[in-house]
Amino acid sequence: MNTKKHLIALDLDGTLLADNKTILPQTKRTLERAKELGHIVMIATGRPYRSSAMYYAEMELTTPIVNFNGALVHHPLEKNWGVYHEPLHKQTVDDIVEAMSTFRINNILAEVKDDVYLHFEDRKLMDVLSLGNPRLETGDLRQRLHHNPTSLLIHADEEHVPDIRSHLSDVHAEVIEHRRWGAPWHVIEVVKKGLNKAVGLERVANYYGIAQENIIAFGDEDNDLEMIKFAGHGIAMGNGIQELKDTAREVTLSNEDNGIAYYLEKTLNL
C-alpha cells in the first residue's frame, strides 16, 4: 500500500489534537515524513476556518481545507481554487430559533463563515468562540442575522439535547443535517441538508486525482461517520465513539497515544 500516493484527511479535535489541543511531536514528525514522500495531508473539521488556521500553518499545509463539516471548502493559499460555501437558508434558521423558545436551551449561535452571531449574551461561550478573533454580534438572530449562515449551533444542557434533536429531525429533516459535539460542550450543530465531511473530501480527492481506495481518513466523533465510510481506509481513533469504531476499517490508538502516527508508520512504512 505504501507505493501509491495517498490523501490523508485529519479531523482536529480528539484526532490530530491531543486533549490539550496541541499536535503531539511524534504525530507531527510522521505527517512531515508522509508529505516528504509525496502523500497529501489535509484537515477536515467541524471547526470554522479561523479556529483551524493555526494548525494548518503549524503543519505547513498547502492543501484545501474542509470546515464546518463540509459546508465550507476552500484553499487558503490559492484564491483561484474556488470557495465552495453552502449555507443554511435564513428562513430555516428563523423557524428553528422560533421553535427553540419552547425548549430549554442556553444559547443559539449562527456563524457566517468567520462572523459569529449570538442569540443571548454569553461570556463563557464567547471565550470559547473567540479563537481567531471573529466579529461577534449579540441579539435576537431573527433581527440581527442578514445573511444565510454557514452553520447554526444550539447549546443546551445534556439532558435536553435528545429532545431538541428529535424536534429537528421531525420538523426540519428535509433541509438540515444535525450533529452533536462531544463533551464538555453539549452543542447541536446544524448545517444544510446533504453536507458532511465526505462531500468536501471527495471534492479535494477529485482535484488531486486520488482514487477512493487511496484515501486515509481519521476521526473520532459522529460528524466523522460519512468521511470514515467514504475513505478507502477509514480509521477510528481509540478514543472515538463506538458507532464510528463499528463503521471504520480499523481502530488505531487514541489521540493521546499518537494514534495517527501509529497507523501511518505501519501502513505507509514511514
N, C-alpha and C positions, 0 to 999 in steps of 0.2 A: 504493500500500500504506500510505502514511503517514496516511490519514484515519481509519482504524479504530483502536480501542483494542486494544493487543497485550499479551499476557502474556509477559514476558521472564524466562526462567529461567537462572540462572547457577550453574554449577559453581564451586567455590572454587579448589582447588589446581591450578595450571597453566592456569587460565582467567581468573577475575576477579582472582586474586592473581598479582603478578609473582613471580619466583623468590625474592625476599627476603621474601615473604609480606605484602606491602603492596598496597593498591589504588592504581594509578597515578593522578595528578591528572586527566589528560585523561579517563580511563575514568570516574572518579568524577563529573566535571562532566557528561559525556554522559548518564550514568544519571540524574543530577539533572534534566537537561532533559527526558528521556523521562518521568520522573514528573510534572513540571510540566505536560506536555502530556496527562496522563491515562493514560499507559501504566502497567502494573502490573509492578513489579520484585520478583523473589523469588529465594531461594537454594535450590538443590537439590544436596546434597553427601553424600559418604560419611562425613563427619565427624559425631561426636556434636554435640548442640546446644551443650554447654559450650565447645567449641573453634570454634564458628562464631558465637556470640552477639556477640563483639566486632565482627565485620564487619557483622552485622545492625544493631547500634547505630550504627556509623560511618556507614553509608549511610542511617540514619534510616528503615529499612523499617517498614511497617505491615501486612505480609502474612504468611500462613502460611509455614512453612519445612519443607523435606524434609531429614531427616537419616538417617544410616545407610543410604543408598541406598534409601530408601523404607520402611524398617522402622519409622520414627517420623515422623509428620506432625502438626504442631500449630501453633497460632497463639500466639506468645509474648505478645502484648498482649491477646488476647481469650480468656479462660479458657473461655467457653461455646462456643467454636468446636468444641471436641472434641479429644481426643488419640487419634490412630489409631496404635496400637502393636501390632505383630505380631511377637512374639519367636520364637526357636527353642525347641524342646522340650528340657528339661533332659536327657532320656534320649538324645537325639541328640548333645548335647554330651558326655555321659559316654562314648558309643560312640566319638566322634571322639578324645577325649582318650586313651582306651584304645588305639586304633589308632596314635596318634602315637608311642607308646612304642617302636614298631618302626621309626620314621623318624628321620632326622637333622633335628631341629628345635632352634631356640634358645629358643622360648617359645610358650606359648599364653595367650591373654588373652580374657576374657569381659567384655562391657560390658552392664550392666543400666541402660539409659538413661544416667545420668551417673555411675554407680558402676563402678569398674574392679576386676577380679579377675585377678591374675597367677598363673600356674601355678608359675613359678620367680621367685625374687628377681632383679631385673634393673634395675640403676641407670640404664643408658643408655636403656632403653625407658621407664622411669618418668619420666625427664626430658622425653621427647617427649610422653608422655601427660598430664603434669601441667598442661597448658594448661586453664584453667578450674577448677583445684583439685578434681579428683574425689576421692571417697572411695576409697582404694586398699587392697586386701587381697591378701596373698600366701599361697599354699599350694595343695595339690592341689585342682584345680577340682571333682573328683568329691565332695570333702568340703565345700569352702568355699562352693560355689555353691548357694544355696537357692531361686533364682528362675529362671524361663525367661529367658535372656539375649537382649538385642536383637541382638547380633552376637558373633561369635567371630573372633578374629584369630590366625592361625598365622604366627609369624615364623621364617623359615629362611634359610639361605644360598641364593643364587640358583640354584646347580646342583641343589639338592634340591627346588625349587618344582614343577617339572613332575611328578615322581613323586608328590608329595603331592596335587597337583591331580587326577592321573589316578585315584588311590585314592578321593578324594572323589567323583569322577564315577562310578566303578564301583560304589561301595558305598552312597552316600547321595543319588544323583541325584533320588530321589523326594521328598526332604524339604528339600533345601537348594539355594541358589544360591551359587556362589563366584566371586570376582574376585581379580585380583592388583593390588596397588598399584604405582605407578611407582617408579623409583629415587628416593632411595637405599635405601628400606626394601623388602626383599623379603618382603612380607606377603601372605598369602592371607586374604581377608575372606569370612566365611561368614554368610549371612542365610537366613531362611526361604524355602522354595520359592515362586516366583511374585512375589517382591518385587523392585522395581527403581525407579529414579528416575521412570520414566514413570508408574507406578502413583500415586505421590504427586502428580506434575504434573497428571495427569488429574483427581484429586480437587480440586485448587486451581482448575484451569480451570473445572470444573463449578460450583464455588462462585461464581466471578465471572461465569459465563455467557460465557466466551470460547471461541469455536469453535477447533477444532484448527488450522485454516489461519492463525489469528491468534496462534499460539504461536511465539515465537522462543526457541530453547534453544541454549546454548553449552557445549561440553565438550571434553575432550582425551584421556580415558582409556577403558578398556573398560567401566568402570561407567557411562559416559555413553551407551553404544550405544542402549539402548532409548529413552531420552529424546530422543536426536537423531533416531531413526527416527519417534517419535511426533509430535514437533513439526512443524507445517506448514513451519517454517523451522528445520531442524536444522543448526547451524553448527559445524564443527570448527575448533579453533584451529590456527594454523600449526605449533605445536609438538606437535600431537596425534599419536596413534598412527595408522599407515597405515590400519588397518581402519576407524577412525572417519572418516577423510577420505574413504574409499571409500563410506561409508554416507551421509555428510552431503550436504545440498543444495548447500552451498557451503563453501569453506575461507577463513577470514579470516587476518589477520596473527597473530603469536604473542602470548602473554601478556606478553612483554617489550616488544611494539610496539603496545600499546593495541588489540589485535585486536577486542575487544568494541566499543569506541568507533568504530573504523574502519567496522565493519559497520553499526552502528546509525545513524551520522551519514549514511551514503549511502542507507540503506534507508528510514529514517523521516524523512529530511530534517531532521535535528536541527541 
